[in-house]
Amino acid sequence: MSTAGKIDESYLNEEQKTSASTGDWTLHDLGVRNHWKTIVDRVPENSYFVLGDHRSTSEDSRMFGFVPKRAVVGVMDK
């Protein structure tokens, strides 16, 4: 499995680049900050890391952790 590189997000202002929700973070950092039961560096097998479409206000995997594959009941298509 490959690891994604850093994405150029030049459209973010300086405050957004350093905030906890939109700035740089790792899974390990998020796990520690949000008191996840399991602290890891990779998304566990048969799990998903989900992100909302408005990252500064979305309550998503950055807050509550991974979603088990068995909990996914539908798929959004284009």
C-alpha positions in Angstrom: 0.0 0.0 0.0 1.4 3.4 -0.9 1.5 6.4 1.4 0.1 9.7 0.0 2.5 12.7 -0.1 1.8 16.1 1.1 -0.8 18.0 -0.9 -0.3 21.6 -2.1 -3.1 23.5 -0.6 -2.0 27.1 -1.4 -5.7 28.2 -1.2 -5.6 27.9 2.6 -4.7 31.0 4.5 -2.1 30.9 7.3 -4.6 30.4 10.1 -6.2 27.5 8.3 -2.7 25.9 7.6 -2.0 25.8 11.3 -5.4 25.1 12.9 -6.1 21.6 14.4 -8.8 20.9 11.9 -7.1 22.0 8.6 -3.4 22.1 9.4 -0.9 19.3 9.2 -1.6 16.2 11.3 -1.0 12.5 11.4 -3.2 9.7 12.5 -1.0 9.3 15.6 -1.4 13.0 16.4 -5.2 12.8 16.0 -5.4 9.7 18.2 -3.5 11.3 21.0 -5.3 14.6 20.8 -8.8 13.0 20.7 -8.2 10.2 23.1 -8.9 7.3 20.6 -8.9 3.9 22.1 -6.2 2.7 19.7 -3.3 5.0 18.5 -2.0 3.9 15.1 0.0 5.3 12.2 -2.1 3.6 9.5 -5.8 3.0 8.9 -6.5 -0.5 10.2 -7.5 -3.2 7.8 -11.3 -3.4 7.2 -11.7 0.2 8.4 -12.2 3.6 6.8 -11.0 7.1 7.8 -13.9 9.4 6.7 -13.6 13.1 6.2 -16.5 15.7 6.0 -16.7 18.1 3.1 -16.3 21.2 5.3 -13.2 20.3 7.3 -13.2 23.2 9.7 -16.6 22.2 11.1 -17.1 18.6 10.1 -17.3 16.0 12.8 -15.6 13.1 11.2 -12.8 10.5 11.7 -10.5 13.2 12.9 -12.6 13.4 16.0 -14.2 9.9 16.5 -11.6 7.7 14.8 -12.0 4.9 12.2 -15.3 3.5 10.9 -15.4 -0.3 10.6 -16.2 -1.6 7.1 -19.2 -3.5 8.5 -20.8 -0.2 9.5 -20.8 1.2 6.0 -24.3 0.6 4.6 -24.1 2.5 1.4 -21.8 4.1 -1.2 -22.0 7.5 -2.6 -21.5 7.6 -6.4 -20.8 10.6 -8.6 
